[in-house]
Amino acid sequence: MSAGLAYIFPGQGSQHPGMGKSLSESFGAARRVFEEADEALGFALSEMCFGGTAEELALTENTQPAILTVSVAALRAMESEGFPVPAFVAGHSLGEYSALVAAGALSLADAVRTVRARGRYMQEAVPVGVGAMAAILGADLQVITQACDDAAEGEVCSPANINSPGQVVIAGHAGAVDRASVMLKERGAKRAVKLNVSAPFHCSLMMSAQERLSEDLERIEFQTLRVPVVTNVDAAPIQKGMDARTSLVRQVSSPVRWLETVEFLISNGVERFVEVGPGKVLSGLVRQTKRDASLLNVEDEASLRAAQEALVSV
């Protein structure tokens, strides 16, 4: 296990057509991941990743298994190339499933089936247009929480993704999120940007999705973790399978405490972060939290080789 190293796994907003294709073509271990995911789901998810449209991939019941599969494919390619075992793994929202597969707590087949259902449950929890999310930039969390409370007026509005010192995403009823956004700009926030999402994730409007997902997760066997996972709900490490299941259930309607997760990793000696999966969203958030953090990413053959060279040279 490599002290000072953490692998982090992305969630929503990282998908793009063609993702994973280079990994599948270059690494047998990655190709087998796509084959296993296709078999588990009963349709060619791989074809959607490699050649699907942006619109197809934007549907959350497709987005979630696609990002998970590409992330695990990248991880398996890294393992086949002798990358070091990290001291910790963590994932943002959906990425926590990838982290648990990486830690050996959850099989890829169970994970990919579960996140496809998770996407559907989240979409069905709130009718389109009823909920909303907005990114608040340049405001203190305490100020944001107070504005959400003031704007609620009997509706739901709360912090959903606490991403970095300068970025918090809020979620809830569309009207309440709009009111909070206006208040926050009046109270000194630099920007309030409404997000193009299909549902208000990580708030209490997701309770029906949480209940449905809980039933699915109860039927899955979770193993003891080989590597500690720092969870979204508590920003603290777990190593028991039963704790992994509980964390995934609670996560659906709870805020993603990513800032605290990164702070925990740094305070526990992590100096190098490798973002495993499509995009560099999490790398940007880590940089906002620790400007001098050592950041690498692996999403295709070129980035894998670059990361490999950088880790060997340390």
Secondary structure per residue as TSV (DSSP state, phi and psi in degrees):
chain	resnum	aa	ss	phi	psi
A	1	M	-	360.0	131.5
A	2	S	E	-93.0	107.2
A	3	A	E	-61.7	145.0
A	4	G	E	83.8	3.3
A	5	L	E	-121.7	133.8
A	6	A	E	-131.1	141.1
A	7	Y	E	-101.3	132.4
A	8	I	E	-122.9	143.0
A	9	F	E	-122.1	128.7
A	10	P	-	-76.7	163.6
A	11	G	-	-123.5	-129.4
A	12	Q	T	-58.6	148.2
A	13	G	T	88.5	4.7
A	14	S	-	-106.4	-2.3
A	15	Q	-	-79.5	149.3
A	16	H	-	-158.8	147.9
A	17	P	T	-58.2	140.5
A	18	G	T	91.5	-6.2
A	19	M	T	-66.3	138.1
A	20	G	T	87.1	-13.7
A	21	K	H	-63.6	-45.4
A	22	S	H	-61.0	-40.3
A	23	L	H	-63.5	-44.7
A	24	S	H	-63.9	-38.4
A	25	E	H	-73.3	-27.9
A	26	S	H	-99.7	-23.4
A	27	F	-	-132.4	121.3
A	28	G	H	-58.7	-36.2
A	29	A	H	-63.6	-38.3
A	30	A	H	-70.7	-41.6
A	31	R	H	-59.3	-39.7
A	32	R	H	-65.5	-30.7
A	33	V	H	-64.4	-45.2
A	34	F	H	-64.3	-39.2
A	35	E	H	-63.3	-42.0
A	36	E	H	-66.4	-40.4
A	37	A	H	-66.0	-42.9
A	38	D	H	-58.2	-43.9
A	39	E	H	-67.1	-41.7
A	40	A	H	-65.0	-35.9
A	41	L	H	-89.4	-21.5
A	42	G	T	80.2	15.0
A	43	F	S	-152.7	167.0
A	44	A	-	-83.7	78.0
A	45	L	H	-58.5	-35.8
A	46	S	H	-57.0	-42.8
A	47	E	H	-63.8	-36.7
A	48	M	H	-66.4	-40.3
A	49	C	H	-66.1	-46.1
A	50	F	H	-77.8	-36.3
A	51	G	H	-137.0	10.7
A	52	G	-	-76.0	172.6
A	53	T	-	-88.7	160.7
A	54	A	H	-61.2	-34.6
A	55	E	H	-65.7	-43.1
A	56	E	H	-60.6	-46.5
A	57	L	H	-70.5	-20.1
A	58	A	H	-77.6	-17.3
A	59	L	S	-69.5	124.6
A	60	T	H	-61.1	-29.3
A	61	E	H	-74.0	-14.4
A	62	N	H	-94.6	-41.4
A	63	T	H	-53.6	-47.8
A	64	Q	H	-65.5	-52.1
A	65	P	H	-65.9	-30.0
A	66	A	H	-66.5	-49.5
A	67	I	H	-63.9	-42.4
A	68	L	H	-59.2	-46.5
A	69	T	H	-66.2	-43.4
A	70	V	H	-63.9	-39.5
A	71	S	H	-64.0	-44.8
A	72	V	H	-69.0	-35.6
A	73	A	H	-61.4	-42.6
A	74	A	H	-62.8	-43.3
A	75	L	H	-61.5	-46.7
A	76	R	H	-64.9	-35.8
A	77	A	H	-63.6	-42.6
A	78	M	H	-60.9	-45.2
A	79	E	H	-61.5	-40.5
A	80	S	H	-67.1	-20.9
A	81	E	T	-98.1	8.0
A	82	G	T	80.9	24.1
A	83	F	-	-61.7	149.8
A	84	P	-	-68.7	153.2
A	85	V	-	-77.4	127.2
A	86	P	E	-74.6	163.2
A	87	A	E	-75.7	-31.5
A	88	F	E	-143.7	155.5
A	89	V	E	-129.7	153.9
A	90	A	E	-156.1	154.6
A	91	G	E	-140.6	149.0
A	92	H	S	-91.0	114.7
A	93	S	T	57.5	-115.3
A	94	L	T	-50.1	-35.4
A	95	G	H	-58.7	-19.6
A	96	E	H	-64.7	-30.3
A	97	Y	H	-66.1	-43.4
A	98	S	H	-60.3	-41.8
A	99	A	H	-62.5	-38.5
A	100	L	H	-72.0	-32.7
A	101	V	H	-65.4	-42.9
A	102	A	H	-60.4	-35.5
A	103	A	T	-83.4	-3.7
A	104	G	T	81.9	11.9
A	105	A	S	-82.3	-24.5
A	106	L	S	-140.5	136.8
A	107	S	-	-76.9	153.4
A	108	L	H	-60.4	-42.9
A	109	A	H	-60.5	-46.4
A	110	D	H	-64.1	-41.3
A	111	A	H	-65.0	-46.2
A	112	V	H	-69.8	-36.9
A	113	R	H	-66.3	-41.4
A	114	T	H	-66.9	-42.5
A	115	V	H	-72.6	-27.0
A	116	R	H	-65.0	-44.2
A	117	A	H	-65.5	-40.0
A	118	R	H	-56.8	-44.4
A	119	G	H	-61.1	-42.1
A	120	R	H	-67.2	-43.7
A	121	Y	H	-62.1	-41.2
A	122	M	H	-64.5	-42.1
A	123	Q	H	-63.6	-39.8
A	124	E	H	-81.2	-11.7
A	125	A	H	-69.4	-30.9
A	126	V	S	-137.1	126.1
A	127	P	-	-57.2	144.8
A	128	V	T	-56.1	131.3
A	129	G	T	95.4	-17.7
A	130	V	T	-78.7	-37.4
A	131	G	E	-107.6	168.6
A	132	A	E	-158.7	164.1
A	133	M	E	-135.2	150.5
A	134	A	E	-143.7	139.2
A	135	A	E	-89.7	125.9
A	136	I	E	-105.6	121.2
A	137	L	E	-111.3	132.2
A	138	G	S	77.7	35.4
A	139	A	-	-135.7	149.1
A	140	D	-	-71.8	143.8
A	141	L	H	-56.8	-39.2
A	142	Q	H	-63.3	-40.6
A	143	V	H	-65.1	-41.4
A	144	I	H	-65.3	-44.8
A	145	T	H	-61.1	-42.8
A	146	Q	H	-64.8	-41.3
A	147	A	H	-64.6	-39.3
A	148	C	H	-60.6	-43.9
A	149	D	H	-62.8	-43.6
A	150	D	H	-68.1	-32.7
A	151	A	H	-85.8	-14.6
A	152	A	H	-59.8	-49.1
A	153	E	T	48.9	47.0
A	154	G	T	87.8	-7.3
A	155	E	S	-101.2	179.3
A	156	V	-	-93.3	133.3
A	157	C	E	-160.2	121.3
A	158	S	E	-159.9	159.6
A	159	P	E	-61.5	134.3
A	160	A	E	-114.8	-41.5
A	161	N	E	-128.5	110.3
A	162	I	E	-95.1	90.4
A	163	N	E	-88.1	-39.4
A	164	S	E	-163.4	173.0
A	165	P	T	-57.1	-26.9
A	166	G	T	-113.4	10.4
A	167	Q	E	-142.4	117.6
A	168	V	E	-131.0	133.3
A	169	V	E	-100.1	132.9
A	170	I	E	-107.6	156.2
A	171	A	E	-145.1	158.8
A	172	G	E	152.8	-155.2
A	173	H	E	-64.9	142.0
A	174	A	H	-56.1	-44.2
A	175	G	H	-63.5	-41.3
A	176	A	H	-67.9	-39.5
A	177	V	H	-64.7	-40.2
A	178	D	H	-63.3	-44.3
A	179	R	H	-63.1	-43.1
A	180	A	H	-63.7	-38.7
A	181	S	H	-62.2	-43.1
A	182	V	H	-64.1	-46.6
A	183	M	H	-58.4	-43.1
A	184	L	H	-67.6	-35.8
A	185	K	H	-65.6	-36.4
A	186	E	H	-68.1	-27.5
A	187	R	T	-97.8	14.9
A	188	G	T	107.9	-1.5
A	189	A	-	-63.3	142.8
A	190	K	S	-67.9	-44.5
A	191	R	E	-149.7	154.3
A	192	A	E	-133.3	111.1
A	193	V	E	-114.9	116.5
A	194	K	E	-68.4	134.7
A	195	L	-	-95.3	145.8
A	196	N	-	-87.3	79.8
A	197	V	-	-122.8	159.8
A	198	S	S	-89.6	-10.3
A	199	A	S	-161.1	159.5
A	200	P	-	-86.7	87.9
A	201	F	-	-71.1	156.3
A	202	H	S	57.4	43.6
A	203	C	S	-143.4	176.0
A	204	S	G	-67.0	-14.2
A	205	L	G	-67.1	-11.7
A	206	M	G	-91.9	8.8
A	207	M	H	-61.6	-36.6
A	208	S	H	-65.9	-38.2
A	209	A	H	-65.0	-39.6
A	210	Q	H	-61.7	-42.6
A	211	E	H	-65.0	-41.5
A	212	R	H	-66.6	-42.7
A	213	L	H	-66.0	-36.1
A	214	S	H	-57.0	-40.6
A	215	E	H	-64.0	-40.6
A	216	D	H	-64.5	-44.7
A	217	L	H	-67.3	-29.1
A	218	E	H	-64.6	-25.9
A	219	R	T	-86.2	-4.0
A	220	I	S	-101.3	142.1
A	221	E	-	-90.0	124.2
A	222	F	-	-105.0	134.7
A	223	Q	-	-97.1	163.3
A	224	T	-	-61.3	137.6
A	225	L	-	-76.6	135.9
A	226	R	S	-80.2	-26.4
A	227	V	S	-132.0	136.5
A	228	P	-	-63.9	137.0
A	229	V	E	-104.4	128.9
A	230	V	E	-89.6	116.4
A	231	T	-	-83.8	156.2
A	232	N	T	-65.4	-41.4
A	233	V	T	-73.9	-32.1
A	234	D	T	-117.0	-11.0
A	235	A	S	51.8	41.1
A	236	A	S	-141.6	154.2
A	237	P	E	-78.9	146.2
A	238	I	E	-125.9	156.5
A	239	Q	-	-138.1	-4.1
A	240	K	-	-97.9	139.7
A	241	G	H	-58.3	-40.2
A	242	M	H	-64.6	-32.2
A	243	D	H	-71.0	-32.8
A	244	A	H	-63.4	-45.2
A	245	R	H	-60.9	-48.3
A	246	T	H	-60.2	-41.0
A	247	S	H	-64.3	-40.5
A	248	L	H	-65.9	-35.5
A	249	V	H	-67.0	-53.0
A	250	R	H	-62.0	-30.6
A	251	Q	H	-59.7	-31.5
A	252	V	T	-59.1	-41.6
A	253	S	T	-109.4	5.2
A	254	S	S	-106.0	155.9
A	255	P	-	-68.6	147.3
A	256	V	B	-82.6	114.7
A	257	R	-	-93.9	64.9
A	258	W	H	-71.3	-41.0
A	259	L	H	-55.4	-48.2
A	260	E	H	-67.1	-32.5
A	261	T	H	-61.7	-47.8
A	262	V	H	-63.9	-42.1
A	263	E	H	-62.6	-39.0
A	264	F	H	-62.0	-46.5
A	265	L	H	-60.5	-45.0
A	266	I	H	-63.6	-43.6
A	267	S	H	-68.5	-16.9
A	268	N	T	-103.7	25.5
A	269	G	T	92.1	3.7
A	270	V	-	-75.1	125.1
A	271	E	-	-115.7	-23.1
A	272	R	E	-123.5	130.6
A	273	F	E	-116.5	132.5
A	274	V	E	-116.0	116.2
A	275	E	E	-83.7	119.1
A	276	V	E	-108.8	106.8
A	277	G	S	133.5	-178.3
A	278	P	S	-68.7	135.1
A	279	G	S	88.5	177.8
A	280	K	S	-131.9	29.1
A	281	V	H	-59.7	-47.7
A	282	L	H	-68.6	-34.5
A	283	S	H	-59.0	-41.0
A	284	G	H	-63.4	-39.8
A	285	L	H	-68.8	-40.1
A	286	V	H	-62.2	-42.2
A	287	R	H	-60.7	-36.7
A	288	Q	H	-66.9	-27.2
A	289	T	H	-87.7	-40.9
A	290	K	-	-135.8	101.1
A	291	R	T	-60.0	-32.9
A	292	D	T	-99.2	17.8
A	293	A	-	-63.3	145.6
A	294	S	E	-86.5	117.0
A	295	L	E	-122.9	131.4
A	296	L	E	-131.0	161.7
A	297	N	E	-141.8	153.6
A	298	V	E	-133.0	112.1
A	299	E	S	-137.3	-9.0
A	300	D	S	-155.2	-178.1
A	301	E	H	-63.2	-41.8
A	302	A	H	-62.1	-46.3
A	303	S	H	-69.6	-32.1
A	304	L	H	-63.0	-45.6
A	305	R	H	-64.2	-39.8
A	306	A	H	-64.1	-42.7
A	307	A	H	-65.8	-40.1
A	308	Q	H	-59.6	-45.3
A	309	E	H	-65.4	-41.0
A	310	A	H	-66.5	-39.6
A	311	L	H	-71.8	-34.8
A	312	V	H	-68.1	-35.0
A	313	S	H	-79.5	-10.6
A	314	V	-	-72.7	360.0
